[in-house]
Amino acid sequence: MLRPTKHMNPDRSVLALSALLLARLKKSRIASYSSLVEYAIKRSKDGDTLFASALSLMYVLGLVEYRPRTDSFEYMGP
């Protein structure tokens, strides 16, 4: 959820999933789409439903770039 409420669990939000994915991408610098999906599902209860929104948020912020030839994402942050 992008708009949190007082009853929402912060660990089950788009921002939390984005932070998890960014931490993984910082370590390996490049990760395939399928490995990121598996990681999101394994680490978050709502990983499958929030995954697309988390990737969109990271892309809009300029933190990741998609590489279509390898079907992977590359970390572009500092």
Biotite code that builds the C-alpha atoms (Angstrom):
import biotite.structure as struc

atoms = struc.array([
    struc.Atom([0.000, 0.000, 0.000], chain_id="A", res_id=1, res_name="MET", atom_name="CA", element="C"),
    struc.Atom([1.326, 3.401, -0.905], chain_id="A", res_id=2, res_name="LEU", atom_name="CA", element="C"),
    struc.Atom([-1.081, 5.237, 1.376], chain_id="A", res_id=3, res_name="ARG", atom_name="CA", element="C"),
    struc.Atom([-0.686, 3.761, 4.846], chain_id="A", res_id=4, res_name="PRO", atom_name="CA", element="C"),
    struc.Atom([-3.328, 3.763, 7.514], chain_id="A", res_id=5, res_name="THR", atom_name="CA", element="C"),
    struc.Atom([-2.918, 3.432, 11.248], chain_id="A", res_id=6, res_name="LYS", atom_name="CA", element="C"),
    struc.Atom([-4.075, -0.193, 11.091], chain_id="A", res_id=7, res_name="HIS", atom_name="CA", element="C"),
    struc.Atom([-1.579, -1.267, 8.426], chain_id="A", res_id=8, res_name="MET", atom_name="CA", element="C"),
    struc.Atom([1.440, -3.388, 9.219], chain_id="A", res_id=9, res_name="ASN", atom_name="CA", element="C"),
    struc.Atom([4.512, -1.439, 8.002], chain_id="A", res_id=10, res_name="PRO", atom_name="CA", element="C"),
    struc.Atom([6.315, -4.668, 7.129], chain_id="A", res_id=11, res_name="ASP", atom_name="CA", element="C"),
    struc.Atom([3.653, -5.427, 4.534], chain_id="A", res_id=12, res_name="ARG", atom_name="CA", element="C"),
    struc.Atom([4.002, -2.260, 2.454], chain_id="A", res_id=13, res_name="SER", atom_name="CA", element="C"),
    struc.Atom([5.503, -1.261, -0.875], chain_id="A", res_id=14, res_name="VAL", atom_name="CA", element="C"),
    struc.Atom([8.225, 0.747, 0.852], chain_id="A", res_id=15, res_name="LEU", atom_name="CA", element="C"),
    struc.Atom([9.294, -2.186, 3.005], chain_id="A", res_id=16, res_name="ALA", atom_name="CA", element="C"),
    struc.Atom([9.441, -4.543, 0.024], chain_id="A", res_id=17, res_name="LEU", atom_name="CA", element="C"),
    struc.Atom([11.376, -1.945, -1.980], chain_id="A", res_id=18, res_name="SER", atom_name="CA", element="C"),
    struc.Atom([13.916, -1.713, 0.831], chain_id="A", res_id=19, res_name="ALA", atom_name="CA", element="C"),
    struc.Atom([14.334, -5.506, 0.865], chain_id="A", res_id=20, res_name="LEU", atom_name="CA", element="C"),
    struc.Atom([14.811, -5.648, -2.902], chain_id="A", res_id=21, res_name="LEU", atom_name="CA", element="C"),
    struc.Atom([17.268, -2.736, -2.849], chain_id="A", res_id=22, res_name="LEU", atom_name="CA", element="C"),
    struc.Atom([19.339, -4.422, -0.164], chain_id="A", res_id=23, res_name="ALA", atom_name="CA", element="C"),
    struc.Atom([19.572, -7.535, -2.328], chain_id="A", res_id=24, res_name="ARG", atom_name="CA", element="C"),
    struc.Atom([20.438, -5.543, -5.439], chain_id="A", res_id=25, res_name="LEU", atom_name="CA", element="C"),
    struc.Atom([23.144, -3.595, -3.598], chain_id="A", res_id=26, res_name="LYS", atom_name="CA", element="C"),
    struc.Atom([24.930, -6.841, -2.788], chain_id="A", res_id=27, res_name="LYS", atom_name="CA", element="C"),
    struc.Atom([24.819, -8.430, -6.228], chain_id="A", res_id=28, res_name="SER", atom_name="CA", element="C"),
    struc.Atom([24.409, -5.278, -8.393], chain_id="A", res_id=29, res_name="ARG", atom_name="CA", element="C"),
    struc.Atom([22.418, -7.290, -11.010], chain_id="A", res_id=30, res_name="ILE", atom_name="CA", element="C"),
    struc.Atom([19.604, -9.771, -10.415], chain_id="A", res_id=31, res_name="ALA", atom_name="CA", element="C"),
    struc.Atom([17.246, -11.527, -12.789], chain_id="A", res_id=32, res_name="SER", atom_name="CA", element="C"),
    struc.Atom([13.546, -10.803, -12.717], chain_id="A", res_id=33, res_name="TYR", atom_name="CA", element="C"),
    struc.Atom([12.645, -14.333, -11.662], chain_id="A", res_id=34, res_name="SER", atom_name="CA", element="C"),
    struc.Atom([15.138, -14.364, -8.786], chain_id="A", res_id=35, res_name="SER", atom_name="CA", element="C"),
    struc.Atom([13.759, -11.054, -7.494], chain_id="A", res_id=36, res_name="LEU", atom_name="CA", element="C"),
    struc.Atom([10.196, -12.391, -7.633], chain_id="A", res_id=37, res_name="VAL", atom_name="CA", element="C"),
    struc.Atom([11.207, -15.520, -5.717], chain_id="A", res_id=38, res_name="GLU", atom_name="CA", element="C"),
    struc.Atom([13.062, -13.433, -3.130], chain_id="A", res_id=39, res_name="TYR", atom_name="CA", element="C"),
    struc.Atom([10.072, -11.097, -2.666], chain_id="A", res_id=40, res_name="ALA", atom_name="CA", element="C"),
    struc.Atom([7.670, -13.999, -2.176], chain_id="A", res_id=41, res_name="ILE", atom_name="CA", element="C"),
    struc.Atom([10.022, -15.716, 0.245], chain_id="A", res_id=42, res_name="LYS", atom_name="CA", element="C"),
    struc.Atom([10.712, -12.628, 2.383], chain_id="A", res_id=43, res_name="ARG", atom_name="CA", element="C"),
    struc.Atom([7.282, -10.951, 2.419], chain_id="A", res_id=44, res_name="SER", atom_name="CA", element="C"),
    struc.Atom([3.780, -12.334, 2.908], chain_id="A", res_id=45, res_name="LYS", atom_name="CA", element="C"),
    struc.Atom([2.417, -9.957, 0.258], chain_id="A", res_id=46, res_name="ASP", atom_name="CA", element="C"),
    struc.Atom([5.481, -10.144, -1.970], chain_id="A", res_id=47, res_name="GLY", atom_name="CA", element="C"),
    struc.Atom([3.601, -11.439, -4.983], chain_id="A", res_id=48, res_name="ASP", atom_name="CA", element="C"),
    struc.Atom([1.006, -8.646, -4.953], chain_id="A", res_id=49, res_name="THR", atom_name="CA", element="C"),
    struc.Atom([3.353, -5.796, -4.015], chain_id="A", res_id=50, res_name="LEU", atom_name="CA", element="C"),
    struc.Atom([6.260, -6.779, -6.272], chain_id="A", res_id=51, res_name="PHE", atom_name="CA", element="C"),
    struc.Atom([5.211, -4.800, -9.353], chain_id="A", res_id=52, res_name="ALA", atom_name="CA", element="C"),
    struc.Atom([4.519, -1.668, -7.308], chain_id="A", res_id=53, res_name="SER", atom_name="CA", element="C"),
    struc.Atom([7.854, -1.961, -5.501], chain_id="A", res_id=54, res_name="ALA", atom_name="CA", element="C"),
    struc.Atom([9.748, -2.271, -8.794], chain_id="A", res_id=55, res_name="LEU", atom_name="CA", element="C"),
    struc.Atom([7.835, 0.664, -10.253], chain_id="A", res_id=56, res_name="SER", atom_name="CA", element="C"),
    struc.Atom([8.702, 2.806, -7.252], chain_id="A", res_id=57, res_name="LEU", atom_name="CA", element="C"),
    struc.Atom([12.400, 1.945, -7.501], chain_id="A", res_id=58, res_name="MET", atom_name="CA", element="C"),
    struc.Atom([12.392, 2.642, -11.257], chain_id="A", res_id=59, res_name="TYR", atom_name="CA", element="C"),
    struc.Atom([10.670, 6.019, -10.860], chain_id="A", res_id=60, res_name="VAL", atom_name="CA", element="C"),
    struc.Atom([13.214, 7.004, -8.197], chain_id="A", res_id=61, res_name="LEU", atom_name="CA", element="C"),
    struc.Atom([16.045, 6.070, -10.580], chain_id="A", res_id=62, res_name="GLY", atom_name="CA", element="C"),
    struc.Atom([17.435, 3.345, -8.335], chain_id="A", res_id=63, res_name="LEU", atom_name="CA", element="C"),
    struc.Atom([17.149, 0.476, -10.834], chain_id="A", res_id=64, res_name="VAL", atom_name="CA", element="C"),
    struc.Atom([17.359, -0.001, -14.588], chain_id="A", res_id=65, res_name="GLU", atom_name="CA", element="C"),
    struc.Atom([15.804, -2.859, -16.537], chain_id="A", res_id=66, res_name="TYR", atom_name="CA", element="C"),
    struc.Atom([18.045, -4.780, -18.953], chain_id="A", res_id=67, res_name="ARG", atom_name="CA", element="C"),
    struc.Atom([15.759, -6.489, -21.509], chain_id="A", res_id=68, res_name="PRO", atom_name="CA", element="C"),
    struc.Atom([18.452, -8.644, -23.132], chain_id="A", res_id=69, res_name="ARG", atom_name="CA", element="C"),
    struc.Atom([19.169, -10.468, -19.888], chain_id="A", res_id=70, res_name="THR", atom_name="CA", element="C"),
    struc.Atom([15.710, -9.905, -18.314], chain_id="A", res_id=71, res_name="ASP", atom_name="CA", element="C"),
    struc.Atom([17.349, -8.483, -15.226], chain_id="A", res_id=72, res_name="SER", atom_name="CA", element="C"),
    struc.Atom([17.499, -5.380, -13.075], chain_id="A", res_id=73, res_name="PHE", atom_name="CA", element="C"),
    struc.Atom([20.655, -3.445, -12.305], chain_id="A", res_id=74, res_name="GLU", atom_name="CA", element="C"),
    struc.Atom([21.155, -1.283, -9.236], chain_id="A", res_id=75, res_name="TYR", atom_name="CA", element="C"),
    struc.Atom([21.937, 2.299, -10.265], chain_id="A", res_id=76, res_name="MET", atom_name="CA", element="C"),
    struc.Atom([22.081, 4.002, -6.864], chain_id="A", res_id=77, res_name="GLY", atom_name="CA", element="C"),
    struc.Atom([25.104, 5.484, -5.127], chain_id="A", res_id=78, res_name="PRO", atom_name="CA", element="C"),
])
